[in-house]
Amino acid sequence: MFYETAKNDHGLSRPPFKACVVPRAIGWLSTISADGVSNLAPYSQFTNLTFDPPYVLVSINQGSESQRKDTTRNIEETGEFVYNMVTYDLREAMNITAAGFEYGVDEFEKAGLTKAPSNLVKPFRVAESPIQFECKHFQTIRLPGDGRVGTADIIIGKVVGVHIKDEFLLPDGKIDIVKIKPLARMGYSDYTYVDKVFEIAPSLQAGFSTDLAHGLEGATGSMPK
Ligand SMILES: Cc1cc2nc3c(=O)[nH]c(=O)nc-3n(C[C@H](O)[C@H](O)[C@H](O)COP(=O)(O)O)c2cc1C
């Protein structure tokens, strides 16, 4: 099948688009308002952008009344946010924080989550989450939309600090992703989580330098000789 997005004539009973780029990591973003109230919400239009230095991106649609969501407002007013990794075990708490609470409602409290202080930014981290990034707002790009929730604010943040719980670090220096069971978003209201990992070594025959192969792993600088 083929459909033109401007016509949206896919003919399916369910919208296919979001199910075509899966699984998507969920950026569970904590922020703090200018007057000090915490906010927490999940965003699956979220990804890392680069790693030297690391940046992340989140795309936040405007609400049904074309107003900016609380996360957007807080990031733009205070310049900071925290990415918290969502796990399978945290799925119900994450879902509670997605509810459209009024501005000024603390979703940590609503979901019964614990606040952990950050080192370099004001917003709290989700203590129950295994991995968190402390981020500073770099830039917002606004994408024009077609419908009431179509307009999106693409927020780019620079990662200034990374927390990883020691209990999820393996002796070989890798993170134990299978133990963490990261939750990911699919299309519709479907989710999945990582319970299997396998390795494909970069092919040095395909014209990669060893430095480039090392960079694909996320390392910066030259590979140790
Ligand atoms: C798993 C999941 C992923 C979501 N991803 C997005 C997203 O990428 N962009 C967006 O605008 N809303 C997304 N939402 C909806 C927001 O979480 C929801 O609108 C929330 O109330 C926003 O909270 P806030 O106003 O406190 O920022 C998602 C919801 C869930 C459950």
Ligand as a Chemical Component Dictionary entry (heavy atoms), coordinates in Angstrom:
data_LIG
# 
_chem_comp.id                   LIG 
_chem_comp.type                 NON-POLYMER 
_chem_comp.pdbx_formal_charge   0 
_chem_comp.three_letter_code    LIG 
# 
loop_
_chem_comp_atom.comp_id 
_chem_comp_atom.atom_id 
_chem_comp_atom.alt_atom_id 
_chem_comp_atom.type_symbol 
_chem_comp_atom.charge 
_chem_comp_atom.model_Cartn_x 
_chem_comp_atom.model_Cartn_y 
_chem_comp_atom.model_Cartn_z 
_chem_comp_atom.pdbx_ordinal 
LIG C1  C1  C 0 4.343 6.777  26.220 1  
LIG C2  C2  C 0 3.867 8.174  25.896 2  
LIG C3  C3  C 0 4.581 8.927  24.982 3  
LIG C4  C4  C 0 4.186 10.237 24.682 4  
LIG N1  N1  N 0 4.911 10.943 23.776 5  
LIG C5  C5  C 0 4.576 12.213 23.477 6  
LIG C6  C6  C 0 5.351 12.971 22.546 7  
LIG O1  O1  O 0 6.357 12.499 21.999 8  
LIG N2  N2  N 0 4.969 14.257 22.298 9  
LIG C7  C7  C 0 3.907 14.825 22.907 10 
LIG O2  O2  O 0 3.618 15.985 22.663 11 
LIG N3  N3  N 0 3.155 14.128 23.814 12 
LIG C8  C8  C 0 3.469 12.851 24.118 13 
LIG N4  N4  N 0 2.741 12.140 25.042 14 
LIG C9  C9  C 0 1.642 12.826 25.756 15 
LIG C10 C10 C 0 2.150 13.643 26.968 16 
LIG O3  O3  O 0 2.857 12.811 27.877 17 
LIG C11 C11 C 0 0.946 14.290 27.689 18 
LIG O4  O4  O 0 0.361 15.241 26.824 19 
LIG C12 C12 C 0 1.273 14.913 29.026 20 
LIG O5  O5  O 0 0.077 15.259 29.704 21 
LIG C13 C13 C 0 2.113 16.163 28.907 22 
LIG O6  O6  O 0 2.395 16.605 30.207 23 
LIG P1  P1  P 0 2.906 18.052 30.567 24 
LIG O7  O7  O 0 1.851 19.049 30.101 25 
LIG O8  O8  O 0 3.040 17.993 32.070 26 
LIG O9  O9  O 0 4.215 18.273 29.893 27 
LIG C14 C14 C 0 3.071 10.815 25.330 28 
LIG C15 C15 C 0 2.336 10.034 26.241 29 
LIG C16 C16 C 0 2.719 8.728  26.519 30 
LIG C17 C17 C 0 1.929 7.900  27.491 31 
# 
loop_
_chem_comp_bond.comp_id 
_chem_comp_bond.atom_id_1 
_chem_comp_bond.atom_id_2 
_chem_comp_bond.value_order 
_chem_comp_bond.pdbx_ordinal 
LIG C1  C2  SING 1  
LIG C2  C3  SING 2  
LIG C2  C16 DOUB 3  
LIG C3  C4  DOUB 4  
LIG C4  N1  SING 5  
LIG C4  C14 SING 6  
LIG N1  C5  DOUB 7  
LIG C5  C6  SING 8  
LIG C5  C8  SING 9  
LIG C6  O1  DOUB 10 
LIG C6  N2  SING 11 
LIG N2  C7  SING 12 
LIG C7  O2  DOUB 13 
LIG C7  N3  SING 14 
LIG N3  C8  DOUB 15 
LIG C8  N4  SING 16 
LIG N4  C9  SING 17 
LIG N4  C14 SING 18 
LIG C9  C10 SING 19 
LIG C10 O3  SING 20 
LIG C10 C11 SING 21 
LIG C11 O4  SING 22 
LIG C11 C12 SING 23 
LIG C12 O5  SING 24 
LIG C12 C13 SING 25 
LIG C13 O6  SING 26 
LIG O6  P1  SING 27 
LIG P1  O7  DOUB 28 
LIG P1  O8  SING 29 
LIG P1  O9  SING 30 
LIG C14 C15 DOUB 31 
LIG C15 C16 SING 32 
LIG C16 C17 SING 33 
# 
